[in-house]
Amino acid sequence: MEQRGGVGVEQRDGVGVPLFVPKSGTPTPSLCSIPVSSTKSMTGHLLGAAGAVEALVCAMSLHEGFIPPTVNYRVSDPECPLDVVPNEGRREELSAALSNSFGFGGHNASLVLARIER
């Protein structure tokens, strides 16, 4: 699961798509099958707390086996072939989660969390 920081700004939301669709124009199937969710659609922008809350959501997703939805997702973009989890959460066993936080002024961080099998 990837936790995106969707802020609903058209010029910003598609910035990460080229990572999934190379210059050849053909989507990378293995990358396009990774569930993508944005909890910011439910919480709004929490400014300095956003990264911590999103990392906590990723940790809980790993623990509970539940991917939270991107609420108010109405129209998918054909140029963005991502597996967005729209409007309703999804039960899925996860082995890892990625939380991306892209802050104002270039304060950026990515955190990878992995499930530990006991």
C-alpha positions as CSV (number, residue, x, y, z in Angstrom):
1,M,0.0,0.0,0.0
2,E,1.2,3.5,-0.7
3,Q,-0.1,6.4,1.4
4,R,-0.3,9.4,-0.9
5,G,-0.7,13.0,0.3
6,G,-3.5,13.9,-2.1
7,V,-4.3,17.5,-1.5
8,G,-6.8,17.9,-4.3
9,V,-4.6,20.3,-6.3
10,E,-4.8,19.3,-9.9
11,Q,-1.2,20.5,-10.7
12,R,0.2,18.5,-7.8
13,D,-1.8,15.3,-7.6
14,G,-0.4,13.9,-10.9
15,V,3.2,14.5,-10.1
16,G,4.0,11.0,-8.9
17,V,2.3,9.3,-11.9
18,P,5.4,9.2,-14.1
19,L,6.9,6.8,-11.6
20,F,4.2,4.3,-12.6
21,V,4.0,5.2,-16.3
22,P,7.5,5.4,-17.9
23,K,8.2,7.5,-21.0
24,S,7.3,4.6,-23.2
25,G,3.7,5.3,-22.2
26,T,3.1,1.7,-21.0
27,P,2.2,1.4,-17.4
28,T,4.3,-0.8,-15.2
29,P,1.9,-3.6,-14.3
30,S,3.5,-4.6,-11.0
31,L,3.6,-0.9,-9.8
32,C,0.0,-0.2,-11.0
33,S,-1.3,-3.1,-8.8
34,I,-0.1,-1.5,-5.6
35,P,-3.1,-0.1,-3.7
36,V,-2.9,3.7,-3.2
37,S,-4.8,5.6,-0.6
38,S,-4.9,9.2,0.7
39,T,-6.2,9.7,4.2
40,K,-5.8,13.4,3.8
41,S,-9.1,13.2,1.9
42,M,-10.7,12.4,5.3
43,T,-8.6,14.5,7.7
44,G,-7.8,17.6,5.7
45,H,-4.2,18.9,5.8
46,L,-2.9,18.6,9.3
47,L,0.3,20.6,8.5
48,G,3.1,19.5,10.8
49,A,1.1,16.5,12.1
50,A,0.2,15.2,8.7
51,G,3.3,12.9,8.3
52,A,2.9,11.4,11.8
53,V,-0.8,10.7,11.3
54,E,-0.2,9.2,7.9
55,A,2.6,7.0,9.2
56,L,0.3,5.9,12.0
57,V,-2.4,5.0,9.5
58,C,0.1,2.9,7.6
59,A,1.1,1.1,10.8
60,M,-2.5,0.4,11.6
61,S,-3.2,-0.8,8.1
62,L,-0.4,-3.3,8.4
63,H,-1.7,-4.5,11.8
64,E,-5.4,-4.7,10.8
65,G,-5.1,-5.8,7.2
66,F,-7.3,-2.9,6.1
67,I,-6.6,-0.2,3.6
68,P,-8.5,3.1,4.3
69,P,-10.3,4.7,1.3
70,T,-9.6,7.9,-0.6
71,V,-13.0,9.4,0.0
72,N,-14.8,11.7,-2.5
73,Y,-13.0,9.9,-5.3
74,R,-15.4,10.3,-8.2
75,V,-13.7,10.2,-11.6
76,S,-10.6,8.2,-12.4
77,D,-8.1,9.6,-14.8
78,P,-7.3,7.3,-17.7
79,E,-3.8,8.7,-17.8
80,C,-3.3,7.6,-14.1
81,P,-3.6,3.8,-14.0
82,L,-3.1,3.5,-10.3
83,D,-5.1,1.1,-8.0
84,V,-6.7,3.9,-6.0
85,V,-8.8,2.6,-3.1
86,P,-11.9,4.7,-3.7
87,N,-14.6,5.7,-1.2
88,E,-14.7,2.4,0.7
89,G,-11.8,0.7,2.5
90,R,-10.5,-2.7,1.4
91,R,-9.5,-5.7,3.5
92,E,-6.1,-7.0,2.3
93,E,-3.1,-8.7,3.9
94,L,-0.2,-6.3,3.6
95,S,3.5,-7.0,4.0
96,A,4.7,-3.4,3.7
97,A,3.4,0.2,3.4
98,L,4.9,3.4,2.1
99,S,4.1,6.7,3.6
100,N,5.1,9.7,1.5
101,S,5.0,13.2,3.0
102,F,5.8,16.1,0.8
103,G,5.7,19.3,2.8
104,F,5.8,23.0,2.2
105,G,9.2,24.4,1.2
106,G,10.7,21.0,0.3
107,H,10.4,19.3,3.7
108,N,9.9,15.8,2.3
109,A,10.1,12.3,3.8
110,S,9.2,8.7,2.8
111,L,8.8,6.0,5.4
112,V,8.6,2.3,4.6
113,L,7.0,0.1,7.2
114,A,7.1,-3.6,7.0
115,R,5.1,-6.3,8.8
116,I,7.2,-8.6,11.1
117,E,6.1,-12.2,10.9
118,R,6.3,-14.0,14.3
